[in-house]
Amino acid sequence: MTNSDTRKLTKILVANRGEVAVRIIRTAREMGIETVAVYAEQDVHTLACDLADQAYSLGSTLAKDTYLNGEAIIQVAKRARVDAIHPGYGFLAENAEFARAVAEAGITWIGPNAQAIEELGDKIRARQIAEYNNVGTIPGISSGISDAQQVYDFAAQYGFPILIKKADSGGGMGITRLDSNADVDRFFTDHADEDTLKASFVEKLVERARHVETQCMRDEAGTFAVVSTRDCSVQRRNQKVIEEAPAPHLPADTEDTIMRWSQLLFDAVGYVGVGTCEFLIGPDGTPYFLEVNPRLQVEHTVSEEVAVIDLVREQIRIAQGEALCEVAATRGHAIEARLTSENPADDLMPTTGKITRITWPGGLGVRIDSFIREGDSIGADFDSLIAKIIVRAPDRQRALARLHRALWEFSVDGLPTSAPLIEHILRHPDFTGPDRVDAPDDAQFAVYTKWMEDTNVLKDVKARMERAGEVVKPTQEPESIATYIVELAGKRMHLKLPEGLLASAQEAAQAVADLPRQRLRGARKRKKAETEIEGSDAIAPIQATVVRVAVEPHATVAEGDLLVVLESMKMEKYIYASCNGTVEHIHVGPGKTVKAGDLLISIQEDE
């Protein structure tokens, strides 16, 4: 945020896409503020671009050249003459360098300043700030790792398992679990360079811990408020699945402690804006500081519902130099379920396709935050979120019933979603606890961050889906439309013409253009079929980014050995050898983007 005098913002660029971009644009319109959307080429037809007053192309399909390209975004901001940039969440929202560049360009940054982002974004520095301000931290070493002996000594004092985290880790990435001295030895063999060690720190693993957070705000005058607590313990691979507010069945003294700690953390770095403090709550109710997220959270909606507040509006008001609004006591209970294009019948692997039909739930206390419309396609380039279904009710029991009903109304054709997983969790006694209508007297709210993995929830869902024979209907092409979206000098515009006027010309041009492509597609299909018949080469099953290649050229591999780790939409996919053989050629490297069917590794199968 700039330190200029209080002033009215009149035009905001939203440096993001999808659901959060739509969310910000809607609030800005209610406030009488113009909005500018930016888009990657595949997002030209999206709802955010339709709702914004203006939309500008970022000239590429790749995240690094579009939503992660701060220079290109600032150039558009100057061209469109905006006076503020809202980063949303993800992409550049926690990038201190971008926040600083925005401020240096004379544009208001809607969020905490670059210094606060830097201090909180470095997990080692954040631990040090917490410790200095008497905020309870997980037992650990709040400095870079010097050598293996330091880790041995820590483990001897606190016991295994322990975690080694990168200072810039987040979202479950950059974390290594160690369960023995042998694991320590293996870690130092794989991470021998001094710079990596200096940028990593050690923590004791808090087992069976809940993930609880506080939604906070602080203005330029230093006035601070906690809007609500939230529970985000239902996670898979550190990615949140269900969130609710206020955090249920939280001891009163624990709640008071984390609210007090939250203010200490915000005051310590002079935080100005809206943000979230995250904590782990041990089985005995002991809270531990985890991190501060200096941005809007995906799950901010449940805090809004129980506090009757618009957090995006408050972000904009604080950025204008205004004082915090009065925060009312929370009322009722709210739950958010994240619906994603991930298939529970296939270990929640991301799926792509065209949505041919979608039915949203409605009724009292139901809110849908989405950007998806019938005919839209879900690709593999960005996050798999389709929508957030948020319900609010007078108490948790009725909120659970309302979310059941909302999911019953929801349906989509064209690709699988995570809805069956959500429905299963909502029925599980560990999640419902004493809030189930027929709950026994000793029922407990018993979920924790690794609960899904430890209880094989996904396996149970998959088995139920197989018994029910649930399938996804094939996609269909959308019908012709009379409104055309064109791009002129990099600016997105609507062109309305009588339906069918351009059809014949388009069909003729497309037929000519498709001739060589059809032959190429046929050749690719034959090649893919050949490799599938051979069964030895490693083929990419999905569009993804290569995270790691686990073998070397000419290495001998056995069936089941790990070959490549892929990542798509924050989910990892492991590619294993299908036979015994020798690595002939490695076609990819870390950071490379591959498509479904691409050859990853050629393997000569043993006779």
VOPA-245487 format. One line per 2 residues: number of its first residue (from 1); their letters; for each residue x, y, z of C-alpha. Coordinates in steps of 0.1 Angstrom, whole numbers, padded with zeros to 4 digits. Example, Ala and Ser with C-alpha at 12.3 -4.5 7.8 and 13.67 -1.06 7.14 Angstrom:
REM residues 2
1 = AS = 0123:-0045:0078; 0137:-0011:0071 $
REM end
This chain:
REM residues 607
1 = MT = 0000:0000:0000; 0012:0035:-0007 $
3 = NS = 0016:0060:0021; -0003:0088:0003 $
5 = DT = -0031:0108:0019; -0066:0094:0020 $
7 = RK = -0081:0094:-0015; -0109:0078:-0034 $
9 = LT = -0100:0049:-0058; -0119:0051:-0090 $
11 = KI = -0104:0023:-0112; -0088:-0010:-0101 $
13 = LV = -0069:-0036:-0121; -0075:-0071:-0109 $
15 = AN = -0042:-0090:-0114; -0058:-0125:-0113 $
17 = RG = -0083:-0148:-0130; -0112:-0171:-0123 $
19 = EV = -0134:-0170:-0092; -0114:-0145:-0072 $
21 = AV = -0113:-0120:-0101; -0151:-0122:-0104 $
23 = RI = -0154:-0118:-0066; -0133:-0085:-0066 $
25 = IR = -0150:-0071:-0097; -0185:-0075:-0082 $
27 = TA = -0176:-0056:-0050; -0159:-0029:-0069 $
29 = RE = -0190:-0024:-0090; -0211:-0021:-0059 $
31 = MG = -0187:0006:-0047; -0189:0025:-0080 $
33 = IE = -0153:0017:-0089; -0144:0008:-0125 $
35 = TV = -0125:-0024:-0130; -0099:-0037:-0155 $
37 = AV = -0093:-0074:-0161; -0062:-0090:-0176 $
39 = YA = -0062:-0124:-0192; -0042:-0152:-0206 $
41 = EQ = -0053:-0161:-0242; -0073:-0191:-0231 $
43 = DV = -0093:-0169:-0206; -0106:-0144:-0232 $
45 = HT = -0141:-0158:-0229; -0143:-0159:-0191 $
47 = LA = -0169:-0143:-0168; -0143:-0120:-0152 $
49 = CD = -0136:-0105:-0186; -0173:-0101:-0193 $
51 = LA = -0180:-0084:-0160; -0150:-0060:-0160 $
53 = DQ = -0154:-0026:-0176; -0123:-0032:-0197 $
55 = AY = -0102:-0063:-0203; -0066:-0065:-0217 $
57 = SL = -0046:-0094:-0231; -0014:-0104:-0215 $
59 = GS = -0003:-0120:-0248; 0004:-0156:-0239 $
61 = TL = -0011:-0188:-0226; 0016:-0195:-0200 $
63 = AK = 0013:-0184:-0163; 0048:-0172:-0162 $
65 = DT = 0042:-0148:-0191; 0007:-0136:-0179 $
67 = YL = -0005:-0137:-0143; 0030:-0141:-0130 $
69 = NG = 0044:-0114:-0152; 0045:-0084:-0130 $
71 = EA = 0060:-0061:-0156; 0033:-0069:-0182 $
73 = II = 0006:-0063:-0156; 0020:-0029:-0146 $
75 = QV = 0023:-0019:-0183; -0014:-0027:-0187 $
77 = AK = -0022:-0008:-0155; -0005:0023:-0169 $
79 = RA = -0021:0019:-0203; -0056:0016:-0187 $
81 = RV = -0048:0045:-0162; -0059:0026:-0131 $
83 = DA = -0051:0040:-0097; -0049:0006:-0078 $
85 = IH = -0041:-0031:-0083; -0058:-0059:-0064 $
87 = PG = -0038:-0091:-0066; -0065:-0115:-0053 $
89 = YG = -0048:-0147:-0040; -0022:-0169:-0056 $
91 = FL = 0001:-0158:-0085; 0016:-0125:-0074 $
93 = AE = -0005:-0118:-0043; 0024:-0125:-0019 $
95 = NA = 0052:-0113:-0041; 0070:-0084:-0023 $
97 = EF = 0089:-0074:-0054; 0057:-0070:-0074 $
99 = AR = 0041:-0050:-0045; 0071:-0027:-0044 $
101 = AV = 0071:-0022:-0082; 0034:-0013:-0081 $
103 = AE = 0040:0013:-0054; 0070:0027:-0073 $
105 = AG = 0048:0030:-0104; 0026:0054:-0084 $
107 = IT = -0002:0029:-0082; -0020:0019:-0050 $
109 = WI = -0013:-0017:-0039; -0044:-0032:-0022 $
111 = GP = -0027:-0052:0005; 0001:-0049:0031 $
113 = NA = 0033:-0032:0020; 0063:-0050:0005 $
115 = QA = 0083:-0050:0037; 0055:-0067:0056 $
117 = IE = 0052:-0093:0029; 0089:-0099:0029 $
119 = EL = 0091:-0104:0067; 0061:-0127:0068 $
121 = GD = 0068:-0146:0036; 0102:-0158:0048 $
123 = KI = 0092:-0186:0072; 0124:-0184:0092 $
125 = RA = 0120:-0146:0097; 0083:-0151:0106 $
127 = RQ = 0093:-0176:0133; 0118:-0152:0147 $
129 = IA = 0092:-0124:0148; 0068:-0147:0166 $
131 = EY = 0093:-0157:0192; 0104:-0122:0198 $
133 = NN = 0068:-0112:0205; 0060:-0141:0228 $
135 = VG = 0039:-0159:0202; 0040:-0197:0207 $
137 = TI = 0058:-0215:0180; 0062:-0252:0172 $
139 = PG = 0095:-0265:0187; 0121:-0260:0161 $
141 = IS = 0153:-0243:0149; 0146:-0207:0138 $
143 = SG = 0176:-0204:0116; 0191:-0220:0085 $
145 = IS = 0205:-0256:0088; 0242:-0258:0094 $
147 = DA = 0249:-0295:0092; 0234:-0330:0098 $
149 = QQ = 0246:-0330:0135; 0223:-0301:0142 $
151 = VY = 0193:-0321:0130; 0205:-0353:0149 $
153 = DF = 0207:-0333:0181; 0172:-0317:0176 $
155 = AA = 0157:-0351:0169; 0174:-0366:0200 $
157 = QY = 0158:-0339:0221; 0123:-0338:0206 $
159 = GF = 0120:-0371:0189; 0109:-0381:0154 $
161 = PI = 0090:-0374:0132; 0104:-0339:0123 $
163 = LI = 0100:-0316:0093; 0125:-0297:0073 $
165 = KK = 0109:-0268:0056; 0121:-0243:0030 $
167 = AD = 0120:-0207:0042; 0098:-0198:0012 $
169 = SG = 0076:-0229:0016; 0038:-0226:0014 $
171 = GG = 0007:-0246:0005; 0024:-0278:0016 $
173 = MG = 0052:-0275:-0009; 0089:-0275:0001 $
175 = IT = 0083:-0297:0032; 0103:-0330:0039 $
177 = RL = 0092:-0354:0066; 0120:-0373:0084 $
179 = DS = 0113:-0403:0106; 0148:-0416:0114 $
181 = NA = 0185:-0407:0113; 0186:-0427:0081 $
183 = DV = 0161:-0402:0066; 0184:-0373:0079 $
185 = DR = 0213:-0389:0061; 0193:-0393:0029 $
187 = FF = 0181:-0356:0031; 0217:-0343:0033 $
189 = TD = 0228:-0365:0004; 0200:-0351:-0018 $
191 = HA = 0204:-0315:-0005; 0241:-0311:-0002 $
193 = DE = 0244:-0275:-0014; 0249:-0249:0013 $
195 = DT = 0224:-0224:-0001; 0195:-0249:0002 $
197 = LK = 0204:-0257:0037; 0207:-0221:0048 $
199 = AS = 0172:-0215:0034; 0157:-0244:0054 $
201 = FV = 0147:-0248:0090; 0136:-0276:0113 $
203 = EK = 0103:-0282:0132; 0089:-0309:0152 $
205 = LV = 0058:-0325:0135; 0027:-0318:0156 $
207 = ER = 0007:-0350:0150; -0031:-0350:0148 $
209 = AR = -0032:-0312:0149; -0061:-0291:0138 $
211 = HV = -0056:-0262:0114; -0073:-0231:0128 $
213 = ET = -0069:-0195:0116; -0080:-0160:0124 $
215 = QC = -0093:-0136:0098; -0077:-0102:0107 $
217 = MR = -0078:-0066:0097; -0056:-0036:0106 $
219 = DE = -0058:0000:0094; -0032:0028:0091 $
221 = AG = -0040:0041:0125; -0031:0007:0140 $
223 = TF = -0067:-0003:0148; -0069:-0041:0148 $
225 = AV = -0098:-0066:0146; -0104:-0103:0143 $
227 = VS = -0134:-0109:0121; -0138:-0146:0130 $
229 = TR = -0119:-0178:0136; -0120:-0206:0110 $
231 = DC = -0113:-0243:0110; -0096:-0256:0078 $
233 = SV = -0085:-0291:0092; -0101:-0311:0063 $
235 = QR = -0072:-0312:0039; -0056:-0334:0014 $
237 = RN = -0018:-0331:0008; -0020:-0298:0026 $
239 = QK = -0047:-0284:0003; -0079:-0274:0020 $
241 = VI = -0111:-0291:0011; -0137:-0278:0036 $
243 = EE = -0136:-0247:0058; -0159:-0233:0084 $
245 = AP = -0164:-0203:0107; -0163:-0199:0136 $
247 = AP = -0139:-0228:0143; -0161:-0254:0160 $
249 = HL = -0155:-0269:0194; -0125:-0247:0201 $
251 = PA = -0117:-0242:0238; -0124:-0206:0249 $
253 = DT = -0089:-0201:0263; -0073:-0213:0230 $
255 = ED = -0095:-0189:0210; -0085:-0160:0232 $
257 = TI = -0048:-0169:0229; -0047:-0170:0191 $
259 = MR = -0067:-0138:0188; -0042:-0121:0211 $
261 = WS = -0012:-0135:0192; -0027:-0124:0159 $
263 = QL = -0027:-0088:0170; 0009:-0091:0183 $
265 = LF = 0020:-0104:0149; 0001:-0077:0129 $
267 = DA = 0015:-0049:0151; 0050:-0063:0150 $
269 = VG = 0053:-0057:0112; 0030:-0027:0110 $
271 = YV = 0006:-0047:0089; -0020:-0026:0071 $
273 = GV = -0047:-0045:0053; -0067:-0077:0055 $
275 = GT = -0048:-0110:0063; -0049:-0143:0080 $
277 = CE = -0029:-0158:0109; -0027:-0196:0108 $
279 = FL = -0021:-0219:0138; -0019:-0256:0145 $
281 = IG = -0039:-0267:0176; -0025:-0298:0192 $
283 = PD = -0047:-0327:0205; -0044:-0312:0240 $
285 = GT = -0056:-0278:0228; -0021:-0262:0227 $
287 = PY = -0019:-0236:0199; 0012:-0231:0178 $
289 = FL = 0019:-0203:0153; 0022:-0216:0117 $
291 = EV = 0023:-0186:0093; 0007:-0153:0083 $
293 = NP = -0009:-0151:0048; -0007:-0114:0037 $
295 = RL = -0036:-0116:0013; -0072:-0126:0009 $
297 = QV = -0078:-0163:0015; -0099:-0186:-0006 $
299 = EH = -0120:-0194:0025; -0126:-0157:0034 $
301 = TV = -0163:-0163:0025; -0172:-0181:0057 $
303 = SE = -0159:-0152:0078; -0179:-0128:0057 $
305 = EV = -0211:-0149:0062; -0209:-0151:0100 $
307 = AV = -0197:-0115:0105; -0219:-0099:0077 $
309 = ID = -0190:-0081:0062; -0175:-0077:0027 $
311 = LV = -0138:-0083:0032; -0129:-0071:-0004 $
313 = RE = -0147:-0039:0004; -0127:-0035:0036 $
315 = QI = -0095:-0041:0016; -0104:-0013:-0007 $
317 = RI = -0114:0010:0022; -0082:0004:0040 $
319 = AQ = -0062:0010:0008; -0080:0044:0006 $
321 = GE = -0068:0053:0041; -0101:0048:0058 $
323 = AL = -0106:0035:0093; -0118:-0001:0100 $
325 = CE = -0155:-0006:0100; -0171:-0018:0132 $
327 = VA = -0168:-0056:0134; -0199:-0072:0148 $
329 = AT = -0199:-0104:0169; -0203:-0135:0147 $
331 = RG = -0237:-0150:0143; -0246:-0185:0132 $
333 = HA = -0223:-0209:0114; -0209:-0210:0078 $
335 = IE = -0193:-0239:0059; -0175:-0237:0025 $
337 = AR = -0169:-0267:0002; -0144:-0264:-0026 $
339 = LT = -0157:-0281:-0058; -0128:-0289:-0081 $
341 = SE = -0124:-0307:-0114; -0107:-0336:-0097 $
343 = NP = -0119:-0372:-0100; -0124:-0391:-0067 $
345 = AD = -0126:-0423:-0086; -0090:-0417:-0098 $
347 = DL = -0072:-0406:-0066; -0084:-0370:-0072 $
349 = MP = -0064:-0365:-0103; -0072:-0332:-0121 $
351 = TT = -0095:-0336:-0151; -0102:-0314:-0180 $
353 = GK = -0131:-0310:-0204; -0160:-0289:-0215 $
355 = IT = -0189:-0283:-0191; -0220:-0290:-0212 $
357 = RI = -0246:-0286:-0184; -0244:-0272:-0148 $
359 = TW = -0271:-0268:-0122; -0263:-0246:-0092 $
361 = PG = -0281:-0249:-0059; -0300:-0220:-0044 $
363 = GL = -0324:-0212:-0016; -0320:-0196:0018 $
365 = GV = -0285:-0194:0031; -0267:-0207:0000 $
367 = RI = -0240:-0187:-0018; -0221:-0197:-0049 $
369 = DS = -0188:-0181:-0057; -0177:-0193:-0092 $
371 = FI = -0167:-0181:-0127; -0180:-0212:-0146 $
373 = RE = -0208:-0212:-0171; -0223:-0239:-0193 $
375 = GD = -0200:-0243:-0224; -0169:-0233:-0205 $
377 = SI = -0139:-0256:-0206; -0116:-0265:-0177 $
379 = GA = -0080:-0268:-0188; -0048:-0280:-0171 $
381 = DF = -0030:-0247:-0172; -0044:-0233:-0140 $
383 = DS = -0062:-0242:-0107; -0089:-0269:-0108 $
385 = LI = -0114:-0249:-0087; -0149:-0248:-0103 $
387 = AK = -0168:-0232:-0075; -0172:-0227:-0038 $
389 = II = -0205:-0236:-0022; -0210:-0216:0010 $
391 = VR = -0239:-0221:0033; -0249:-0202:0065 $
393 = AP = -0274:-0213:0092; -0281:-0205:0128 $
395 = DR = -0259:-0233:0141; -0235:-0259:0128 $
397 = QR = -0260:-0288:0127; -0284:-0268:0104 $
399 = AL = -0254:-0256:0083; -0244:-0293:0077 $
401 = AR = -0280:-0301:0067; -0281:-0271:0043 $
403 = LH = -0248:-0281:0027; -0261:-0316:0022 $
405 = RA = -0291:-0302:0005; -0271:-0278:-0017 $
407 = LW = -0248:-0306:-0029; -0279:-0327:-0037 $
409 = EF = -0291:-0299:-0060; -0257:-0294:-0077 $
411 = SV = -0250:-0313:-0109; -0226:-0310:-0138 $
413 = DG = -0221:-0328:-0171; -0189:-0330:-0189 $
415 = LP = -0163:-0339:-0163; -0160:-0354:-0129 $
417 = TS = -0159:-0332:-0098; -0149:-0336:-0061 $
419 = AP = -0186:-0335:-0050; -0188:-0372:-0041 $
421 = LI = -0158:-0367:-0018; -0175:-0337:-0001 $
423 = EH = -0207:-0356:0004; -0188:-0385:0020 $
425 = IL = -0169:-0362:0044; -0202:-0345:0055 $
427 = RH = -0215:-0379:0066; -0184:-0390:0085 $
429 = PD = -0189:-0391:0123; -0154:-0376:0128 $
431 = FT = -0164:-0345:0109; -0200:-0342:0122 $
433 = GP = -0190:-0350:0157; -0216:-0340:0183 $
435 = DR = -0233:-0318:0157; -0250:-0348:0140 $
437 = VD = -0287:-0352:0148; -0283:-0387:0160 $
439 = AP = -0248:-0383:0175; -0239:-0405:0205 $
441 = DD = -0230:-0387:0238; -0193:-0394:0233 $
443 = AQ = -0191:-0381:0197; -0162:-0357:0190 $
445 = FA = -0151:-0333:0163; -0121:-0354:0154 $
447 = VY = -0106:-0342:0121; -0070:-0330:0118 $
449 = TK = -0047:-0320:0089; -0038:-0356:0080 $
451 = WM = -0072:-0371:0088; -0081:-0378:0051 $
453 = ED = -0049:-0398:0045; -0049:-0416:0079 $
455 = TN = -0085:-0428:0076; -0084:-0437:0039 $
457 = VL = -0114:-0414:0031; -0106:-0412:-0006 $
459 = KD = -0104:-0450:-0008; -0139:-0453:0007 $
461 = VK = -0153:-0428:-0017; -0138:-0445:-0047 $
463 = AR = -0152:-0479:-0036; -0187:-0464:-0031 $
465 = ME = -0185:-0447:-0066; -0175:-0481:-0082 $
467 = RA = -0204:-0499:-0065; -0228:-0472:-0077 $
469 = GE = -0214:-0473:-0112; -0211:-0435:-0113 $
471 = VV = -0198:-0422:-0147; -0192:-0388:-0163 $
473 = KP = -0213:-0380:-0194; -0192:-0372:-0225 $
475 = TQ = -0188:-0336:-0235; -0206:-0320:-0264 $
477 = EP = -0198:-0290:-0286; -0216:-0258:-0276 $
479 = ES = -0242:-0243:-0299; -0234:-0213:-0322 $
481 = IA = -0237:-0179:-0306; -0244:-0145:-0321 $
483 = TY = -0220:-0125:-0299; -0184:-0126:-0309 $
485 = IV = -0154:-0116:-0288; -0126:-0100:-0307 $
487 = EL = -0093:-0085:-0297; -0082:-0052:-0311 $
489 = AG = -0047:-0038:-0303; -0046:-0061:-0273 $
491 = KR = -0080:-0049:-0259; -0110:-0073:-0256 $
493 = MH = -0142:-0062:-0272; -0177:-0076:-0281 $
495 = LK = -0188:-0079:-0317; -0225:-0086:-0322 $
497 = LP = -0237:-0099:-0356; -0268:-0117:-0369 $
499 = EG = -0265:-0154:-0360; -0250:-0174:-0389 $
501 = LL = -0236:-0144:-0408; -0200:-0156:-0402 $
503 = AS = -0207:-0193:-0401; -0201:-0202:-0437 $
505 = AQ = -0169:-0182:-0439; -0156:-0196:-0406 $
507 = EA = -0164:-0232:-0416; -0147:-0228:-0449 $
509 = AQ = -0116:-0213:-0433; -0115:-0239:-0405 $
511 = AV = -0119:-0268:-0430; -0088:-0256:-0449 $
513 = AD = -0069:-0250:-0416; -0078:-0283:-0402 $
515 = LP = -0066:-0305:-0431; -0029:-0307:-0421 $
517 = RQ = -0039:-0308:-0384; -0062:-0338:-0390 $
519 = RL = -0034:-0357:-0406; -0011:-0347:-0378 $
521 = RG = -0036:-0357:-0351; -0040:-0391:-0368 $
523 = AR = -0002:-0396:-0368; 0000:-0386:-0331 $
525 = KR = -0028:-0411:-0322; -0010:-0439:-0341 $
527 = KK = 0023:-0430:-0323; 0005:-0430:-0290 $
529 = AE = -0012:-0463:-0297; 0022:-0478:-0306 $
531 = TE = 0038:-0467:-0274; 0008:-0480:-0254 $
533 = IE = 0011:-0514:-0271; 0049:-0515:-0264 $
535 = GS = 0041:-0507:-0227; 0077:-0499:-0217 $
537 = DA = 0081:-0462:-0223; 0069:-0436:-0197 $
539 = IA = 0040:-0415:-0211; 0025:-0384:-0195 $
541 = PI = -0011:-0393:-0185; -0021:-0356:-0181 $
543 = QA = -0010:-0322:-0190; 0014:-0312:-0162 $
545 = TV = 0048:-0297:-0152; 0077:-0320:-0146 $
547 = VR = 0088:-0316:-0110; 0116:-0342:-0108 $
549 = VA = 0132:-0369:-0129; 0142:-0397:-0106 $
551 = VE = 0165:-0417:-0129; 0196:-0411:-0150 $
553 = PH = 0203:-0421:-0186; 0214:-0458:-0190 $
555 = AT = 0202:-0466:-0155; 0187:-0500:-0148 $
557 = VA = 0151:-0499:-0135; 0128:-0525:-0121 $
559 = EG = 0090:-0526:-0125; 0075:-0501:-0100 $
561 = DL = 0105:-0479:-0097; 0098:-0441:-0096 $
563 = LV = 0107:-0424:-0129; 0092:-0390:-0130 $
565 = VL = 0071:-0367:-0107; 0046:-0345:-0124 $
567 = ES = 0025:-0317:-0109; -0008:-0304:-0122 $
569 = MK = -0031:-0280:-0104; -0011:-0284:-0072 $
571 = ME = -0014:-0322:-0072; 0015:-0345:-0078 $
573 = KY = 0014:-0375:-0101; 0040:-0402:-0098 $
575 = IY = 0051:-0421:-0130; 0065:-0456:-0123 $
577 = AS = 0083:-0481:-0145; 0059:-0506:-0161 $
579 = CN = 0086:-0532:-0167; 0123:-0542:-0159 $
581 = GT = 0146:-0525:-0183; 0172:-0498:-0191 $
583 = VE = 0167:-0461:-0195; 0175:-0453:-0231 $
585 = HI = 0166:-0416:-0233; 0152:-0389:-0210 $
587 = HV = 0130:-0365:-0230; 0121:-0341:-0203 $
589 = GP = 0136:-0321:-0174; 0124:-0303:-0143 $
591 = GK = 0102:-0273:-0152; 0092:-0286:-0186 $
593 = TV = 0054:-0286:-0194; 0041:-0317:-0210 $
595 = KA = 0008:-0327:-0226; -0012:-0359:-0222 $
597 = GD = 0005:-0385:-0244; 0039:-0369:-0245 $
599 = LL = 0069:-0393:-0242; 0088:-0387:-0209 $
601 = IS = 0113:-0415:-0208; 0123:-0442:-0233 $
603 = IQ = 0130:-0476:-0217; 0144:-0507:-0234 $
605 = ED = 0126:-0536:-0218; 0146:-0566:-0207 $
607 = E = 0143:-0597:-0227 $
REM end
